[in-house]
Amino acid sequence: MKNKQLLKILIGVAWIDGVIQPSERSYLRQVAVREKLDDDPEIKPLLSELKPIKTSECYRWLESYLGDNPSPETYQDLITSISTLIYSDDDVDIQEAKLLTKVQSLDPTHDSHRSILDKLVTGIQKLYHRAITESN
């Protein structure tokens, strides 16, 4: 069930900038096949890309997946999967950066100490901001 929820979130994240890029599409299909969800009746229509997923729905899925007290392993799976998807097209959209910031704020270890994942997300954000600055 968690794998299915995670794939739904990834599909929602792919839509967050308004369009699913070819590299994102490829990654999503690989995950669906690997998890044997490519023919799942709930996942198949989402992969068809006929109906965009709203950002608010993606955030609801995120919060549902993590629950009130996510384990560090659940959080790590989520942040790793989202980061892989977002960076698959070598282009980080502003909405994607906002989503990474939101996910970072949900880190179960965030209050107690800076985890490796906090540092990873911070590094990703710095790279993104540098790329934006250099492109202007």
DSSP file with accessible surface (Angstrom, degrees, kcal/mol):
  #  RESIDUE AA STRUCTURE BP1 BP2  ACC     N-H-->O    O-->H-N    N-H-->O    O-->H-N    TCO  KAPPA ALPHA  PHI   PSI    X-CA   Y-CA   Z-CA
    1    1 A M     >        0   0  165      0, 0.0     4,-2.4     0, 0.0     5,-0.2   0.000 360.0 360.0 360.0 -42.1    0.0    0.0    0.0
    2    2 A K  H  >  +     0   0   90      1,-0.2     4,-2.7     2,-0.2     5,-0.2   0.885 360.0  53.7 -61.8 -37.3    2.8    2.4    0.9
    3    3 A N  H  > S+     0   0   81      2,-0.2     4,-2.3     1,-0.2    -1,-0.2   0.897 109.0  48.8 -64.1 -38.4    4.4    1.9   -2.6
    4    4 A K  H  > S+     0   0   41      2,-0.2     4,-2.3     1,-0.2    -2,-0.2   0.928 112.0  48.4 -66.6 -44.3    1.1    2.7   -4.3
    5    5 A Q  H  X S+     0   0   42     -4,-2.4     4,-2.3     1,-0.2    -2,-0.2   0.916 111.4  50.6 -60.4 -43.4    0.8    5.9   -2.2
    6    6 A L  H  X S+     0   0   19     -4,-2.7     4,-2.6     1,-0.2    -2,-0.2   0.919 109.0  50.5 -63.7 -41.7    4.3    6.9   -3.0
    7    7 A L  H  X S+     0   0    1     -4,-2.3     4,-2.4     1,-0.2    -1,-0.2   0.915 108.7  52.3 -64.0 -39.9    3.8    6.4   -6.7
    8    8 A K  H  X S+     0   0   31     -4,-2.3     4,-2.5     2,-0.2    -1,-0.2   0.933 109.9  49.5 -59.8 -44.0    0.7    8.5   -6.6
    9    9 A I  H  X S+     0   0    0     -4,-2.3     4,-2.9     1,-0.2    -2,-0.2   0.934 109.5  51.3 -60.8 -44.8    2.7   11.3   -4.8
   10   10 A L  H  X S+     0   0    1     -4,-2.6     4,-2.4     2,-0.2    -1,-0.2   0.897 109.1  50.1 -61.6 -39.4    5.4   11.0   -7.5
   11   11 A I  H  X S+     0   0    0     -4,-2.4     4,-1.4     2,-0.2    -1,-0.2   0.932 111.8  49.1 -63.9 -42.5    2.8   11.4  -10.3
   12   12 A G  H  X S+     0   0    1     -4,-2.5     4,-0.7     1,-0.2     3,-0.3   0.912 110.0  51.0 -61.9 -41.3    1.4   14.4   -8.4
   13   13 A V  H >< S+     0   0    0     -4,-2.9     3,-1.1     1,-0.2     4,-0.4   0.902 105.2  56.3 -63.5 -39.6    4.9   15.9   -8.1
   14   14 A A  H 3< S+     0   0    0     -4,-2.4     3,-0.5     1,-0.3     5,-0.4   0.849 110.0  46.3 -61.3 -31.4    5.5   15.4  -11.8
   15   15 A W  H >< S+     0   0   28     -4,-1.4     3,-2.8    -3,-0.3    -1,-0.3   0.584  85.3  95.0 -83.5 -10.6    2.4   17.5  -12.5
   16   16 A I  T << S+     0   0    8     -3,-1.1    -1,-0.2    -4,-0.7    -2,-0.1   0.785  86.2  46.7 -60.6 -27.2    3.4   20.2  -10.0
   17   17 A D  T 3  S-     0   0   32     -3,-0.5    -1,-0.3    -4,-0.4    -2,-0.1   0.331 123.6-103.2 -95.1   8.1    5.0   22.4  -12.7
   18   18 A G  S <  S+     0   0   55     -3,-2.8     2,-0.3    35,-0.2    -2,-0.1   0.287  95.4  57.0  95.9 -11.4    2.0   21.9  -15.0
   19   19 A V  S    S-     0   0   72     -5,-0.4     2,-0.7    33,-0.0    -2,-0.3  -0.991  74.9-125.6-153.0 141.5    3.5   19.3  -17.4
   20   20 A I        -     0   0    5     -2,-0.3    -5,-0.1    29,-0.1    -6,-0.1  -0.823  31.7-140.3 -89.4 118.8    5.1   15.9  -17.1
   21   21 A Q     >  -     0   0   57     -2,-0.7     4,-2.8    -7,-0.2     3,-0.3  -0.423  21.7-111.2 -74.2 153.7    8.5   16.0  -18.8
   22   22 A P  H  > S+     0   0   90      0, 0.0     4,-2.4     0, 0.0     5,-0.2   0.885 119.5  49.7 -53.5 -41.0    9.7   13.0  -20.9
   23   23 A S  H  > S+     0   0   40      2,-0.2     4,-2.2     1,-0.2     5,-0.1   0.880 111.3  49.1 -69.0 -34.2   12.3   12.1  -18.3
   24   24 A E  H  > S+     0   0    0     -3,-0.3     4,-2.8     2,-0.2     5,-0.2   0.922 110.3  51.4 -67.1 -43.5    9.8   12.3  -15.5
   25   25 A R  H  X S+     0   0   79     -4,-2.8     4,-2.3     1,-0.2    -2,-0.2   0.921 110.2  49.2 -58.2 -45.4    7.4   10.1  -17.5
   26   26 A S  H  X S+     0   0   60     -4,-2.4     4,-2.3    -5,-0.2    -1,-0.2   0.926 111.6  48.5 -61.7 -45.5   10.1    7.5  -18.0
   27   27 A Y  H  X S+     0   0   30     -4,-2.2     4,-2.5     1,-0.2    -2,-0.2   0.929 111.0  50.6 -61.7 -44.8   11.0    7.5  -14.3
   28   28 A L  H  X S+     0   0    3     -4,-2.8     4,-2.6     1,-0.2    -1,-0.2   0.909 110.8  48.5 -61.1 -42.8    7.3    7.1  -13.3
   29   29 A R  H  X S+     0   0  108     -4,-2.3     4,-2.6     2,-0.2     5,-0.2   0.898 109.8  52.5 -65.8 -39.5    6.8    4.2  -15.7
   30   30 A Q  H  X S+     0   0  115     -4,-2.3     4,-2.8     2,-0.2    -2,-0.2   0.928 111.8  46.0 -60.5 -44.8   10.0    2.5  -14.4
   31   31 A V  H  X S+     0   0    8     -4,-2.5     4,-2.6     2,-0.2    -2,-0.2   0.931 112.0  51.3 -64.2 -44.4    8.7    2.8  -10.8
   32   32 A A  H  <>S+     0   0    0     -4,-2.6     5,-3.5     1,-0.2     6,-0.9   0.918 114.1  43.3 -59.9 -44.8    5.3    1.6  -11.7
   33   33 A V  H ><5S+     0   0   86     -4,-2.6     3,-1.5     3,-0.2    -1,-0.2   0.937 113.3  51.5 -67.0 -45.8    6.7   -1.5  -13.5
   34   34 A R  H 3<5S+     0   0  146     -4,-2.8    -2,-0.2     1,-0.3    -1,-0.2   0.892 115.6  41.6 -59.0 -38.7    9.2   -2.2  -10.7
   35   35 A E  T 3<5S-     0   0   60     -4,-2.6    -1,-0.3    -5,-0.2    -2,-0.2   0.363 112.3-120.7 -90.6   4.2    6.5   -2.1   -8.1
   36   36 A K  T < 5S+     0   0  176     -3,-1.5    -3,-0.2    -4,-0.2    -4,-0.1   0.871  81.1 118.2  57.4  41.9    4.1   -4.0  -10.3
   37   37 A L    > < +     0   0   20     -5,-3.5     3,-1.3    -6,-0.2    -4,-0.2   0.333  33.2 101.8-115.3   3.1    1.6   -1.1  -10.3
   38   38 A D  T 3  S+     0   0   60     -6,-0.9    -5,-0.1     1,-0.3    -1,-0.1   0.772  92.6  36.7 -65.0 -23.6    1.5   -0.3  -14.0
   39   39 A D  T 3  S+     0   0  114     -7,-0.2    -1,-0.3    -3,-0.1    -2,-0.1   0.299  85.0 129.6-108.3   9.1   -1.8   -2.1  -14.4
   40   40 A D    <>  -     0   0   32     -3,-1.3     4,-3.1     1,-0.1    -3,-0.1  -0.425  63.2-130.7 -63.5 133.4   -3.3   -1.1  -11.0
   41   41 A P  T  4 S+     0   0  114      0, 0.0    -1,-0.1     0, 0.0    -4,-0.0   0.763 106.6  43.3 -62.1 -23.8   -6.8    0.4  -11.6
   42   42 A E  T  > S+     0   0   80      2,-0.1     4,-0.6     3,-0.1    -2,-0.1   0.835 120.3  39.8 -87.1 -33.7   -6.0    3.4   -9.5
   43   43 A I  H  > S+     0   0    0     -6,-0.2     4,-2.4     2,-0.2     3,-0.4   0.884 101.7  68.2 -84.4 -40.2   -2.5    4.1  -10.9
   44   44 A K  H  X S+     0   0  115     -4,-3.1     4,-1.3     1,-0.3    -1,-0.1   0.894 101.0  47.2 -53.1 -47.1   -3.1    3.3  -14.6
   45   45 A P  H  4>S+     0   0   74      0, 0.0     5,-0.7     0, 0.0     4,-0.5   0.877 111.2  52.8 -64.4 -32.4   -5.4    6.4  -15.2
   46   46 A L  H ><5S+     0   0   34     -4,-0.6     3,-0.9    -3,-0.4    -2,-0.2   0.892 109.0  49.2 -67.8 -38.0   -2.9    8.6  -13.4
   47   47 A L  H 3<5S+     0   0   10     -4,-2.4    -1,-0.2     1,-0.2    -3,-0.1   0.733  97.6  70.0 -71.6 -21.5   -0.1    7.4  -15.6
   48   48 A S  T 3<5S-     0   0   51     -4,-1.3    -1,-0.2    -5,-0.3    -2,-0.2   0.695  93.5-143.8 -69.7 -19.3   -2.2    8.0  -18.7
   49   49 A E  T < 5 +     0   0   42     -3,-0.9    -3,-0.1    -4,-0.5    -2,-0.1   0.670  59.4 129.9  65.4  20.0   -1.8   11.8  -18.1
   50   50 A L  S   <S+     0   0  153     -5,-0.7    -4,-0.1     1,-0.2    -1,-0.1   0.833  72.8  35.9 -72.5 -30.2   -5.3   12.5  -19.3
   51   51 A K  S    S-     0   0  156     -6,-0.4    -1,-0.2    -5,-0.1    -2,-0.2  -0.970  86.3-129.7-128.3 118.0   -6.2   14.5  -16.2
   52   52 A P        -     0   0   79      0, 0.0     2,-0.5     0, 0.0   -40,-0.1  -0.275  23.2-123.3 -60.8 150.5   -3.6   16.8  -14.5
   53   53 A I        -     0   0   11    -42,-0.2   -35,-0.2   -41,-0.1     2,-0.1  -0.845  25.3-123.6 -98.1 128.9   -3.2   16.4  -10.7
   54   54 A K     >  -     0   0  153     -2,-0.5     4,-2.0     1,-0.1     3,-0.3  -0.418  14.0-124.4 -71.8 147.5   -3.8   19.5   -8.7
   55   55 A T  H  > S+     0   0   53      1,-0.2     4,-2.4     2,-0.2     5,-0.2   0.896 111.7  56.2 -56.8 -42.0   -1.1   20.7   -6.4
   56   56 A S  H  > S+     0   0   68      1,-0.2     4,-2.0     2,-0.2    -1,-0.2   0.880 106.6  50.0 -61.4 -36.6   -3.4   20.7   -3.5
   57   57 A E  H  > S+     0   0   55     -3,-0.3     4,-2.5     2,-0.2    -1,-0.2   0.919 108.6  52.3 -68.1 -40.5   -4.2   17.0   -4.1
   58   58 A C  H  X S+     0   0    0     -4,-2.0     4,-2.3     1,-0.2    -2,-0.2   0.931 109.8  48.8 -59.9 -44.2   -0.5   16.2   -4.3
   59   59 A Y  H  X S+     0   0   44     -4,-2.4     4,-2.4     1,-0.2    -1,-0.2   0.883 109.2  52.7 -65.7 -37.8    0.1   17.9   -0.9
   60   60 A R  H  X S+     0   0  141     -4,-2.0     4,-2.5     2,-0.2    -1,-0.2   0.920 109.4  49.4 -61.8 -43.7   -2.9   16.0    0.6
   61   61 A W  H  X S+     0   0   36     -4,-2.5     4,-2.6     1,-0.2    -2,-0.2   0.901 110.0  52.4 -61.2 -41.3   -1.4   12.7   -0.6
   62   62 A L  H  X S+     0   0    1     -4,-2.3     4,-2.3     2,-0.2     5,-0.2   0.941 111.4  44.8 -58.6 -50.1    2.0   13.7    0.9
   63   63 A E  H  X S+     0   0   96     -4,-2.4     4,-2.4     1,-0.2    -2,-0.2   0.886 113.8  50.0 -65.5 -37.3    0.4   14.4    4.3
   64   64 A S  H  < S+     0   0   78     -4,-2.5    -1,-0.2    -5,-0.2    -2,-0.2   0.914 110.3  50.9 -65.3 -42.3   -1.6   11.2    4.2
   65   65 A Y  H  < S+     0   0    5     -4,-2.6    -2,-0.2     1,-0.2    -1,-0.2   0.918 117.6  37.9 -62.1 -44.8    1.5    9.2    3.3
   66   66 A L  H  < S-     0   0   10     -4,-2.3     3,-0.3    -5,-0.2    -1,-0.2   0.807  92.7-170.6 -79.9 -30.0    3.6   10.6    6.2
   67   67 A G     <  -     0   0   42     -4,-2.4    -1,-0.1    -5,-0.2    -2,-0.1  -0.168  49.6 -52.9  67.6-164.7    0.8   10.7    8.7
   68   68 A D  S    S+     0   0  175      1,-0.2    -1,-0.2    -4,-0.1    -2,-0.0   0.763 134.5  23.6 -81.5 -26.2    1.3   12.5   12.1
   69   69 A N  S    S-     0   0  146     -3,-0.3    -1,-0.2     2,-0.0    -2,-0.1  -0.556  78.7-170.4-142.6  73.7    4.4   10.7   13.1
   70   70 A P        -     0   0   17      0, 0.0    -4,-0.1     0, 0.0    -3,-0.1  -0.329  24.7-117.8 -69.4 147.7    6.4    9.4   10.1
   71   71 A S     >  -     0   0   42      1,-0.1     4,-2.4    -5,-0.1     5,-0.2  -0.467  24.9-114.7 -75.9 154.8    9.3    7.1   10.7
   72   72 A P  H  > S+     0   0   65      0, 0.0     4,-2.7     0, 0.0     5,-0.2   0.879 118.1  54.7 -57.5 -33.4   12.7    8.3    9.5
   73   73 A E  H  > S+     0   0  123      2,-0.2     4,-2.6     1,-0.2     5,-0.2   0.919 107.8  47.7 -67.5 -43.3   12.7    5.4    6.9
   74   74 A T  H  > S+     0   0   27      2,-0.2     4,-2.1     1,-0.2    -1,-0.2   0.929 114.4  47.2 -62.0 -44.9    9.3    6.5    5.5
   75   75 A Y  H  X S+     0   0    1     -4,-2.4     4,-2.9     1,-0.2     5,-0.3   0.928 111.1  50.8 -62.6 -43.9   10.5   10.1    5.2
   76   76 A Q  H  X S+     0   0  100     -4,-2.7     4,-2.5     1,-0.2     5,-0.3   0.912 109.1  51.0 -62.9 -42.6   13.8    9.0    3.6
   77   77 A D  H  X S+     0   0   91     -4,-2.6     4,-2.2     2,-0.2    -1,-0.2   0.923 113.1  47.5 -58.2 -43.3   12.0    6.9    1.0
   78   78 A L  H  X S+     0   0    0     -4,-2.1     4,-2.7     2,-0.2     5,-0.3   0.962 114.0  43.5 -64.6 -52.8    9.8    9.9    0.2
   79   79 A I  H  X S+     0   0    0     -4,-2.9     4,-2.5     1,-0.2     5,-0.2   0.893 115.0  50.2 -65.2 -37.3   12.5   12.5   -0.1
   80   80 A T  H  X S+     0   0   63     -4,-2.5     4,-2.4    -5,-0.3    -1,-0.2   0.943 113.3  45.4 -65.4 -45.5   14.8   10.3   -2.1
   81   81 A S  H  X S+     0   0   20     -4,-2.2     4,-2.2    -5,-0.3    -2,-0.2   0.924 115.0  46.9 -64.9 -44.2   12.0    9.4   -4.5
   82   82 A I  H  X S+     0   0    0     -4,-2.7     4,-3.0    -5,-0.2     5,-0.2   0.930 112.8  49.4 -64.4 -44.6   10.8   12.9   -4.9
   83   83 A S  H  X S+     0   0   12     -4,-2.5     4,-2.5    -5,-0.3    -2,-0.2   0.916 109.8  51.5 -61.4 -42.9   14.4   14.2   -5.4
   84   84 A T  H  X S+     0   0   66     -4,-2.4     4,-0.6    -5,-0.2    -1,-0.2   0.931 113.7  44.7 -59.9 -44.3   15.1   11.6   -8.0
   85   85 A L  H >< S+     0   0    0     -4,-2.2     3,-1.2     2,-0.2     4,-0.4   0.961 113.5  48.8 -64.3 -50.6   12.0   12.5   -9.9
   86   86 A I  H ><>S+     0   0    0     -4,-3.0     3,-0.6     1,-0.3     5,-0.5   0.890 116.2  42.7 -60.2 -39.2   12.5   16.3   -9.7
   87   87 A Y  H ><5S+     0   0   65     -4,-2.5     3,-1.2    -5,-0.2    -1,-0.3   0.494  88.6  91.3 -89.3   1.3   16.2   16.1  -10.8
   88   88 A S  T <<5S+     0   0   38     -3,-1.2    -1,-0.2    -4,-0.6    -2,-0.2   0.785  93.1  41.3 -66.0 -26.3   15.5   13.5  -13.6
   89   89 A D  T < 5S-     0   0   27     -3,-0.6    -1,-0.3    -4,-0.4    -2,-0.1   0.312 105.6-124.9-104.6   9.7   14.9   16.4  -16.1
   90   90 A D  T < 5S+     0   0  152     -3,-1.2     2,-0.4     1,-0.1    -3,-0.1   0.754  82.5 100.3  56.5  24.4   17.8   18.6  -14.9
   91   91 A D      < -     0   0   95     -5,-0.5     2,-0.7     2,-0.0    -2,-0.2  -0.922  56.8-160.8-143.7 113.7   15.4   21.5  -14.4
   92   92 A V        -     0   0   15     -2,-0.4     2,-0.1    36,-0.1    -5,-0.1  -0.862  13.5-151.3-100.4 114.2   14.0   22.4  -11.1
   93   93 A D     >  -     0   0   51     -2,-0.7     4,-2.2     1,-0.1     5,-0.2  -0.417  26.3-112.9 -76.0 157.1   10.8   24.5  -11.3
   94   94 A I  H  > S+     0   0   98      1,-0.2     4,-2.4     2,-0.2     5,-0.2   0.900 119.4  52.9 -59.0 -41.3    9.9   27.0   -8.6
   95   95 A Q  H  > S+     0   0   65      1,-0.2     4,-2.1     2,-0.2    -1,-0.2   0.875 108.0  51.0 -63.2 -36.5    6.9   24.9   -7.6
   96   96 A E  H  > S+     0   0    0      2,-0.2     4,-2.4     1,-0.2    -1,-0.2   0.901 109.0  50.5 -66.9 -39.9    9.2   21.8   -7.3
   97   97 A A  H  X S+     0   0   14     -4,-2.2     4,-2.1     1,-0.2    -2,-0.2   0.906 109.7  51.0 -64.7 -39.8   11.6   23.8   -5.0
   98   98 A K  H  X S+     0   0  115     -4,-2.4     4,-2.4     2,-0.2    -1,-0.2   0.902 109.0  51.5 -62.3 -41.0    8.6   24.9   -2.9
   99   99 A L  H  X S+     0   0    0     -4,-2.1     4,-3.0     2,-0.2     5,-0.2   0.927 107.8  51.2 -63.5 -43.5    7.5   21.2   -2.6
  100  100 A L  H  X S+     0   0    2     -4,-2.4     4,-2.4     1,-0.2    -1,-0.2   0.907 110.2  50.2 -59.7 -39.8   11.0   20.2   -1.5
  101  101 A T  H  X S+     0   0   69     -4,-2.1     4,-1.9     2,-0.2    -1,-0.2   0.920 111.1  48.9 -63.9 -42.9   11.0   22.9    1.2
  102  102 A K  H  X S+     0   0   66     -4,-2.4     4,-0.8     2,-0.2    -2,-0.2   0.934 111.3  48.9 -61.9 -46.4    7.6   21.6    2.4
  103  103 A V  H >< S+     0   0    0     -4,-3.0     3,-1.1     1,-0.2     4,-0.3   0.909 108.2  55.1 -62.0 -39.5    8.8   18.0    2.5
  104  104 A Q  H >< S+     0   0   25     -4,-2.4     3,-1.7     1,-0.3    -1,-0.2   0.902 102.6  56.4 -60.2 -38.5   11.8   19.2    4.4
  105  105 A S  H 3< S+     0   0   65     -4,-1.9    -1,-0.3     1,-0.3    -2,-0.2   0.711 102.7  56.7 -68.1 -17.5    9.6   20.8    7.0
  106  106 A L  T << S+     0   0   46     -3,-1.1    -1,-0.3    -4,-0.8    -2,-0.2   0.423  74.6 131.3 -91.9   1.6    7.8   17.4    7.5
  107  107 A D    X   -     0   0    9     -3,-1.7     3,-1.6    -4,-0.3     4,-0.4  -0.344  55.4-144.3 -58.7 123.5   11.1   15.7    8.4
  108  108 A P  T 3  S+     0   0   42      0, 0.0     3,-0.2     0, 0.0     4,-0.2   0.732 100.8  46.9 -65.6 -18.9   10.5   13.7   11.7
  109  109 A T  T 3> S+     0   0   25      1,-0.2     4,-2.2     2,-0.1     3,-0.3   0.441  84.6  99.2 -97.8   0.4   14.0   14.4   12.9
  110  110 A H  T <4 S+     0   0   83     -3,-1.6    -1,-0.2     1,-0.2    -4,-0.1   0.855  81.6  47.1 -57.8 -41.4   13.8   18.1   12.0
  111  111 A D  T  4 S+     0   0  158     -4,-0.4    -1,-0.2    -3,-0.2    -2,-0.1   0.839 115.5  43.8 -73.2 -30.7   13.0   19.3   15.5
  112  112 A S  T  4 S-     0   0   87     -3,-0.3     2,-0.3     1,-0.3    -2,-0.2   0.875 125.7 -28.7 -87.2 -39.0   15.7   17.3   17.3
  113  113 A H  S  < S-     0   0  112     -4,-2.2     2,-0.7     0, 0.0    -1,-0.3  -0.980  70.2 -80.4-168.1 164.9   18.8   17.8   15.0
  114  114 A R        -     0   0  135     -2,-0.3    -4,-0.1    -3,-0.1     2,-0.1  -0.657  51.3-155.1 -78.4 113.6   19.8   18.5   11.4
  115  115 A S     >  -     0   0   14     -2,-0.7     4,-2.0     1,-0.1     5,-0.2  -0.319  30.5-103.6 -81.8 171.6   19.7   15.2    9.7
  116  116 A I  H  > S+     0   0  142      1,-0.2     4,-2.5     2,-0.2     5,-0.1   0.890 124.4  55.2 -59.9 -37.3   21.6   14.1    6.6
  117  117 A L  H  > S+     0   0   21      2,-0.2     4,-3.0     1,-0.2     5,-0.2   0.881 103.0  54.2 -67.4 -37.6   18.4   14.7    4.6
  118  118 A D  H  > S+     0   0    2      1,-0.2     4,-2.7     2,-0.2    -1,-0.2   0.936 110.9  46.5 -57.2 -45.9   18.1   18.2    5.9
  119  119 A K  H  X S+     0   0  126     -4,-2.0     4,-2.6     2,-0.2    -2,-0.2   0.890 111.5  51.9 -64.2 -39.1   21.6   18.9    4.6
  120  120 A L  H  X S+     0   0   77     -4,-2.5     4,-2.6     2,-0.2    -2,-0.2   0.952 112.1  44.6 -61.1 -49.8   20.7   17.2    1.3
  121  121 A V  H  X S+     0   0    0     -4,-3.0     4,-2.8     2,-0.2    -2,-0.2   0.920 112.8  51.7 -64.2 -40.7   17.7   19.3    0.8
  122  122 A T  H  X S+     0   0   30     -4,-2.7     4,-2.4    -5,-0.2    -1,-0.2   0.930 110.8  48.7 -60.5 -42.7   19.6   22.4    1.8
  123  123 A G  H  X S+     0   0   31     -4,-2.6     4,-2.4     2,-0.2    -2,-0.2   0.912 110.8  50.2 -62.6 -41.7   22.3   21.5   -0.7
  124  124 A I  H  X S+     0   0   17     -4,-2.6     4,-2.5     1,-0.2    -2,-0.2   0.926 110.0  50.6 -62.2 -43.9   19.7   21.0   -3.4
  125  125 A Q  H  X S+     0   0   35     -4,-2.8     4,-2.9     1,-0.2    -2,-0.2   0.912 109.7  50.3 -62.4 -41.2   18.1   24.3   -2.6
  126  126 A K  H  X S+     0   0  137     -4,-2.4     4,-2.5     2,-0.2    -1,-0.2   0.919 110.6  49.4 -63.4 -42.6   21.5   26.1   -2.9
  127  127 A L  H  X S+     0   0   96     -4,-2.4     4,-2.4     2,-0.2    -1,-0.2   0.919 112.0  49.2 -59.9 -43.7   22.2   24.4   -6.2
  128  128 A Y  H  X S+     0   0   21     -4,-2.5     4,-2.4     2,-0.2    -2,-0.2   0.949 111.7  47.1 -61.7 -49.1   18.7   25.5   -7.5
  129  129 A H  H  X S+     0   0  112     -4,-2.9     4,-2.5     1,-0.2    -1,-0.2   0.890 111.9  51.4 -62.5 -38.0   19.2   29.1   -6.3
  130  130 A R  H  X S+     0   0  132     -4,-2.5     4,-2.7    -5,-0.2    -1,-0.2   0.923 109.4  50.4 -63.6 -42.3   22.6   29.2   -7.9
  131  131 A A  H  X S+     0   0   53     -4,-2.4     4,-1.5     2,-0.2    -2,-0.2   0.905 111.4  48.3 -62.9 -41.1   21.2   27.9  -11.2
  132  132 A I  H  X S+     0   0   64     -4,-2.4     4,-0.8     2,-0.2    -2,-0.2   0.935 112.6  48.4 -63.6 -45.2   18.5   30.6  -11.1
  133  133 A T  H >< S+     0   0  104     -4,-2.5     3,-0.8     1,-0.2    -2,-0.2   0.916 112.1  48.5 -62.2 -43.8   21.0   33.3  -10.4
  134  134 A E  H 3< S+     0   0  145     -4,-2.7    -1,-0.2     1,-0.2    -2,-0.2   0.782 107.5  55.7 -69.5 -26.3   23.3   32.2  -13.2
  135  135 A S  H 3<        0   0   88     -4,-1.5    -1,-0.2    -5,-0.2    -2,-0.2   0.632 360.0 360.0 -83.4 -11.7   20.5   32.0  -15.7
  136  136 A N    <<        0   0  161     -4,-0.8    -3,-0.0    -3,-0.8    -4,-0.0  -0.462 360.0 360.0 -92.5 360.0   19.5   35.6  -15.2
